[in-house]
Amino acid sequence: MTRRGRLIAGLAGAILAVTTLRMPAQVMAPAPAQAPAKADAEFARRAYDIYRTMVQSSPYRLLSWQYLGPTNISGRATDIAVAERPSGRRIYAAYATSGVWKTDDDGATWQAVFENQPSTSIGDIAVAPSNPEVLWVGTGESNLFRASMPGVGVFKSIDGGRTFQHSGLTDTQTIARVVIHPANPDIVYVASCGHAWTDNETRGVFKTTNGGKTWTKVLSKSPRTGAIDLVMDPSDPNTLYAATWQRLRRKWSDPRVEPGYSESGIWKTTDAGQTWTDASQGLPAPQFRGRIGLDVSRSNPNVLYAFVDSYEDGRSPRENERDAYGRPIVESRIKAAEIYRTDEKGRTWRKVSASDDFMLQHSGTYGWVFGQIRVDPSDENTIYTMGLNLNVSHDAGRTFAILRSMHGDHHGLWIDPKSSALLYNVNDGGFYSSADAGKTWTFATAAGGATL
């Protein structure tokens, strides 16, 4: 047998020994006889604690593994957060199935910081503006791909990602946004979209004022309507805007607007979540509203943009027209991606995007996967939208250009507030960075970066 063969055989034997080892009674934690009939996040979290106890007691716990390749893998990334630390900038990238990773050298090397947790499906991450060592992780991807995994609530780190503590909202299962107060890191808002497949009560906007010890549901519509986005006014932390989304994934189809749905919309609070008012005036009628993405202009907080997946009838299918999966389109095309703007803090909205094939095809035929929109921190008229491509508009959404080709399906974008030419983007291929406003991109790999 070759040396490599002996190594593989030895590792296989070690794995078999770990899986068949009879653990001493004093280290075996009691486990339920069987899993519950439907997904139970608290069950999964407790089961993972049992697993960690077993690993810590195993005689093979010191067995180390070496990654051999390939080096060109990445995977669907969902969000980005940046910590400006005294020692330099730290970038966090969140993934749909592989937790959270960090880099302290602008993407040259990466380390996993959230790989040993009961769920490594990440919906959103956020760094406290007042303390770069405080990182919040919301588990459970909210894009509802067929491969999306449920989360088990929120986790908090107060030491820059070295350790994490579970901090509640276990049954949210999908978390769309985490927003932290600019001056008080113990005040946190979470937008929960809830279970993918079933109605549940843990949907809406939740708030903690004690760092996650307790939570209050401050915005709630119904067990089928959650919050899919949330932004805070940069000039007033008591003013927030939330987008609600009424949706349920069916066994036979993707989440769609169904007959009788009327609870998707935009809501505004000016008293830190105590009361909310409907801020949907000017959007498509409620029965046509799908997923909604939000962002507010940092340079002019009166201005906000909404990215609406509109289900209003658009046009008839063209001859031999097919969807993103190659299937013939036989029904009328919906209007799909539409961009709305308000110049008066949400009092009224107006459509600013064109009604053309670019917007109709912006998100393919699955707009429920997308919905992210970003406003340039220094220019209220420059916006980015994420769909099949990463797109930029310099005229407040009237026209768009596709940025240089990268991997498809885009889910997150961070724009440097000090230099808008510096962009960090995440998509189905992983993490990309650009120092020239998207003309060229560097792709993060295990072996370093590759310029495109």
C-alpha positions in Angstrom: 0.0 0.0 0.0 1.3 3.5 -0.9 1.9 6.2 1.8 -1.2 8.0 0.6 -3.2 4.8 0.7 -2.1 4.2 4.3 -3.1 7.8 5.2 -6.5 7.5 3.8 -7.1 4.1 5.4 -5.9 5.5 8.7 -8.3 8.4 8.5 -11.2 6.2 7.5 -10.4 4.0 10.5 -10.4 7.0 12.8 -13.7 8.2 11.5 -15.2 4.8 12.0 -13.9 4.7 15.5 -15.4 8.1 16.3 -18.8 7.1 15.0 -18.8 3.7 16.8 -17.1 4.6 20.0 -19.1 3.8 23.1 -19.0 7.0 25.2 -18.8 6.8 29.0 -22.2 7.2 30.7 -21.1 10.4 32.5 -20.5 12.3 29.2 -23.5 11.1 27.3 -26.3 13.7 27.4 -29.9 12.5 27.1 -31.3 12.9 23.6 -35.0 12.8 22.4 -36.0 9.4 21.0 -36.7 11.0 17.6 -36.9 14.4 16.0 -40.1 16.4 16.1 -42.5 16.0 13.1 -41.6 19.5 11.7 -38.4 21.6 11.8 -37.8 22.6 15.4 -34.9 25.1 15.8 -34.6 24.6 19.6 -34.3 20.8 19.1 -31.5 21.3 16.6 -29.7 23.7 18.9 -29.9 21.3 21.8 -28.8 18.4 19.6 -25.7 20.3 18.5 -24.8 20.9 22.2 -24.9 17.1 22.7 -22.7 16.6 19.6 -20.1 19.1 21.0 -20.0 17.3 24.3 -19.3 14.0 22.5 -16.6 15.6 20.4 -14.9 17.1 23.5 -14.9 13.7 25.2 -13.6 11.7 22.2 -10.1 10.3 22.3 -9.8 11.4 18.7 -10.6 15.1 19.4 -7.0 16.2 18.6 -7.1 14.6 15.1 -6.2 17.3 12.7 -7.3 17.6 9.1 -5.4 19.2 6.2 -7.3 20.7 3.3 -5.9 19.3 0.0 -8.1 21.2 -2.5 -9.5 22.2 -4.9 -8.6 25.8 -4.5 -11.3 27.3 -6.8 -14.3 26.7 -4.7 -16.4 29.3 -3.0 -20.2 29.1 -2.9 -23.2 31.3 -2.4 -22.5 34.3 -0.1 -25.3 36.3 1.4 -23.9 39.4 3.3 -20.9 41.5 4.1 -20.0 43.5 7.3 -16.9 45.7 7.9 -15.3 46.5 11.2 -12.9 49.5 11.3 -10.6 48.4 14.1 -7.6 50.2 15.5 -5.4 47.6 14.0 -7.0 48.0 10.6 -10.1 47.0 8.6 -11.6 43.6 9.1 -14.1 42.3 6.5 -16.7 39.6 7.3 -18.4 37.6 4.6 -21.5 35.5 5.4 -22.4 32.4 3.4 -25.6 30.4 2.8 -24.2 27.1 4.1 -20.7 27.8 5.4 -21.0 30.3 8.2 -19.0 33.5 8.5 -15.4 34.2 7.4 -13.1 37.1 8.1 -10.1 38.7 6.5 -7.7 41.2 8.0 -5.6 41.7 4.9 -8.2 42.9 2.4 -9.1 39.4 1.2 -5.6 37.9 0.7 -6.3 35.3 3.4 -9.5 34.2 5.1 -10.3 32.4 8.4 -13.6 30.8 9.4 -15.1 32.3 12.5 -18.5 30.7 12.6 -18.1 27.1 11.5 -18.8 25.2 14.7 -22.4 26.2 15.4 -25.8 24.4 15.2 -26.6 26.3 11.9 -24.1 27.8 9.5 -26.7 29.1 7.1 -26.4 32.9 7.5 -29.1 35.5 6.6 -27.4 38.7 7.8 -24.4 40.0 9.8 -23.8 43.4 11.4 -20.9 45.1 13.2 -21.8 47.6 16.0 -20.9 51.1 14.7 -19.8 52.1 18.2 -17.7 49.0 18.9 -15.9 47.1 16.1 -15.5 44.1 18.4 -19.3 43.5 18.6 -20.5 41.3 15.7 -24.1 40.0 15.4 -24.9 37.0 13.2 -28.5 36.2 12.1 -28.7 32.6 11.0 -31.1 31.3 8.4 -30.7 32.4 4.7 -33.8 34.5 3.8 -33.5 34.1 0.0 -35.4 30.8 0.0 -33.4 28.9 -2.5 -34.3 25.3 -2.8 -31.1 24.5 -0.9 -31.7 27.1 1.8 -31.2 25.8 5.3 -33.0 27.1 8.4 -31.3 29.0 11.2 -31.5 28.9 14.9 -31.7 32.5 15.8 -29.1 35.2 16.5 -25.6 35.0 17.9 -23.4 37.7 19.3 -19.7 38.1 19.6 -18.1 40.8 21.8 -14.5 39.8 21.0 -14.3 40.3 17.2 -15.6 36.8 16.3 -13.4 34.7 18.5 -16.3 33.4 20.5 -20.1 33.6 20.1 -23.1 33.4 22.4 -26.5 32.4 21.3 -28.7 35.4 21.9 -32.3 34.4 21.3 -35.0 34.4 18.5 -34.4 30.6 18.0 -37.6 30.0 16.0 -37.1 32.7 13.4 -35.4 30.3 11.0 -34.8 33.0 8.4 -33.3 36.4 9.3 -33.2 39.1 6.7 -31.5 42.0 8.5 -29.8 43.0 11.7 -29.6 46.7 12.5 -27.6 48.0 15.5 -28.0 51.4 17.2 -25.2 53.7 16.2 -24.3 54.6 19.8 -25.5 51.7 21.9 -24.5 48.2 20.8 -27.1 46.7 23.2 -30.0 48.1 21.2 -30.5 45.8 18.2 -33.4 45.3 15.7 -33.9 42.1 13.7 -36.0 41.6 10.7 -37.3 38.0 10.7 -39.0 36.5 7.6 -40.0 33.4 9.6 -40.3 29.7 8.5 -40.0 29.0 4.8 -42.6 26.2 4.6 -45.1 26.8 7.5 -46.9 29.7 9.2 -45.3 30.7 12.5 -45.5 33.5 15.0 -41.8 34.5 15.1 -42.1 36.8 12.1 -41.7 40.6 12.0 -39.4 43.1 13.6 -37.9 42.3 17.0 -36.0 44.6 19.3 -33.6 44.1 22.2 -32.4 46.8 24.5 -30.2 44.6 26.7 -27.9 43.0 24.2 -30.1 40.0 23.4 -31.1 38.9 26.8 -34.8 39.6 26.0 -36.6 40.5 22.8 -39.8 42.3 22.0 -41.8 41.9 18.8 -42.3 45.6 17.8 -43.8 45.0 14.3 -46.1 42.1 13.5 -48.8 41.5 10.9 -49.7 37.8 10.8 -48.2 34.3 11.1 -47.6 34.4 7.3 -46.0 37.8 7.0 -42.5 38.6 8.1 -40.0 41.4 7.7 -37.7 41.1 4.7 -35.7 44.3 5.1 -35.0 47.0 7.6 -33.1 50.3 7.5 -32.4 53.0 10.0 -32.4 56.8 9.3 -28.7 57.8 9.6 -29.7 61.2 11.0 -32.2 59.8 13.6 -31.8 56.3 15.2 -35.4 56.4 16.3 -36.6 56.4 12.7 -36.7 53.0 10.9 -38.3 51.6 7.8 -39.3 48.0 7.5 -40.5 46.0 4.5 -43.0 43.2 5.2 -43.4 40.2 2.9 -46.4 37.9 3.0 -45.1 34.5 1.7 -45.1 30.8 2.2 -43.1 28.3 0.2 -45.3 25.5 -1.3 -44.1 22.0 -1.9 -45.2 22.4 -5.6 -43.8 25.9 -6.3 -41.7 28.8 -5.3 -43.1 31.5 -2.9 -45.5 33.6 -4.9 -48.1 36.3 -4.2 -51.3 34.3 -3.6 -55.0 35.3 -3.8 -56.0 37.2 -0.7 -52.5 38.4 0.1 -52.4 42.1 1.2 -49.8 42.5 4.0 -46.6 43.2 2.0 -45.6 46.8 2.3 -43.4 49.4 3.9 -43.8 50.6 7.4 -42.2 53.5 9.3 -41.5 54.2 13.0 -40.3 57.5 14.5 -40.3 56.3 18.1 -37.8 53.5 18.0 -40.4 50.8 17.2 -43.2 51.6 19.6 -45.6 52.5 16.8 -45.6 52.0 13.1 -47.4 53.7 10.2 -48.1 52.4 6.7 -45.6 54.1 4.4 -46.6 52.4 1.1 -48.3 55.2 -0.7 -47.4 55.1 -4.3 -46.3 51.5 -4.5 -48.2 48.9 -6.5 -51.4 47.8 -4.9 -51.0 45.4 -2.0 -52.2 42.4 -3.9 -49.3 42.8 -6.4 -46.5 43.4 -3.9 -43.9 40.6 -3.6 -40.5 40.9 -1.9 -39.3 44.5 -1.2 -35.8 45.7 -0.6 -35.0 49.1 1.0 -32.1 51.5 1.4 -31.7 55.1 2.6 -29.4 57.8 1.3 -26.6 58.6 3.8 -26.0 62.0 2.1 -29.7 62.9 2.1 -31.8 60.9 4.6 -35.0 62.3 3.1 -34.4 60.0 0.1 -35.1 56.3 0.2 -35.3 53.7 -2.6 -37.5 50.6 -2.7 -36.8 47.6 -4.9 -40.3 45.9 -5.5 -40.9 42.6 -7.1 -44.2 43.6 -8.7 -46.8 41.0 -9.7 -48.9 43.3 -11.9 -49.4 42.0 -15.4 -46.6 43.2 -17.7 -46.7 41.8 -21.2 -47.6 38.6 -23.1 -44.8 36.1 -23.6 -43.0 36.3 -26.9 -42.8 33.4 -29.3 -40.6 30.6 -27.9 -39.7 32.8 -24.8 -38.3 30.7 -22.0 -37.6 31.3 -18.3 -34.2 31.1 -16.5 -34.6 27.3 -16.3 -35.3 26.9 -20.0 -39.0 26.2 -19.6 -41.5 27.7 -22.1 -43.3 30.8 -20.7 -47.0 30.4 -21.4 -48.5 33.0 -19.1 -48.3 36.7 -19.1 -45.0 38.1 -17.7 -45.4 40.1 -14.5 -43.8 43.6 -14.3 -41.2 42.1 -11.9 -38.4 44.4 -10.8 -39.4 48.0 -10.2 -37.5 50.8 -8.4 -39.4 53.4 -6.4 -38.1 56.5 -4.7 -39.3 58.9 -2.0 -37.8 62.3 -1.4 -39.9 62.9 1.8 -38.9 60.1 4.2 -41.6 57.6 2.9 -44.6 59.9 2.8 -45.2 59.1 -0.9 -43.3 57.0 -3.4 -42.9 57.3 -7.2 -41.7 54.8 -9.7 -38.4 55.8 -11.2 -37.4 52.7 -13.2 -38.4 52.1 -16.8 -41.0 49.5 -17.8 -38.8 47.6 -20.2 -37.2 44.2 -20.8 -34.2 45.0 -18.8 -36.2 45.4 -15.6 -38.6 42.5 -16.5 -35.6 40.2 -16.8 -33.6 41.8 -14.0 -34.3 39.0 -11.6 -35.1 36.2 -14.1 -38.4 34.6 -13.2 -37.6 34.3 -9.5 -37.6 37.8 -8.1 -38.4 36.3 -4.6 -34.7 35.4 -4.4 -33.4 39.0 -4.8 -34.4 42.4 -3.6 -31.1 44.0 -2.4 -30.6 47.7 -3.3 -27.9 50.1 -2.1 -27.5 53.9 -2.4 -24.1 55.4 -2.8 -23.2 57.0 0.6 -22.1 60.2 -1.1 -24.5 60.5 -4.0 -28.3 60.0 -3.6 -28.7 59.5 -7.4 -26.3 56.6 -7.7 -27.9 53.3 -6.8 -27.0 49.6 -7.2 -29.5 46.7 -7.6 -28.7 43.0 -7.3 -30.4 40.4 -9.4 -28.9 38.0 -12.0 -26.3 40.8 -12.4 -24.9 43.6 -10.3 -26.3 46.8 -11.8 -25.6 50.5 -11.3 -27.7 53.6 -12.1 -26.3 57.2 -12.0 -29.6 58.9 -12.7 -31.7 57.8 -9.7 -32.9 54.5 -11.3 -34.0 55.7 -14.7 -31.3 53.8 -16.6 -29.0 51.0 -15.5 -25.7 49.5 -16.7 -24.5 46.0 -15.8 -21.2 46.0 -14.1 -18.4 43.8 -15.4 -19.4 40.2 -15.6 -18.8 38.1 -12.4 -20.6 35.1 -11.1 -24.4 35.4 -11.3 -27.1 35.9 -8.6 -26.1 38.8 -6.4 -27.1 39.2 -2.7 -25.0 41.8 -1.0 -23.0 45.0 -1.5 -20.9 47.2 0.8 -19.8 50.6 -0.4 -17.0 52.4 1.4 -18.5 55.6 2.9 -15.1 57.3 2.5 -14.4 56.2 -1.1 -17.4 55.1 -3.2 -15.1 53.5 -5.7 -14.4 50.7 -3.3 -17.0 48.0 -3.5 -17.4 44.6 -1.8 -19.9 42.3 -3.4 -21.2 38.8 -2.6 -23.0 36.5 -5.0 -23.5 32.8 -5.7 -19.8 32.5 -6.5 -18.5 34.1 -3.3 -16.8 37.4 -2.4 -15.5 40.0 -4.8 -13.9 43.4 -4.3 -13.4 46.3 -6.6 -11.3 49.5 -6.1 -12.4 51.2 -9.3 -16.2 51.3 -9.0 -16.7 47.9 -10.6 -14.5 48.2 -13.7 -12.3 45.3 -12.4 -12.9 42.8 -9.6 -10.7 40.6 -7.4 -12.3 37.2 -6.5 -11.5 35.7 -3.1 -10.2 32.2 -3.2 -8.6 29.9 -0.6 -5.2 30.6 -2.2 -5.7 34.4 -2.4 -7.3 36.7 -4.9 -7.7 36.5 -8.6 -8.2 39.7 -10.6 -11.0 39.6 -13.2 
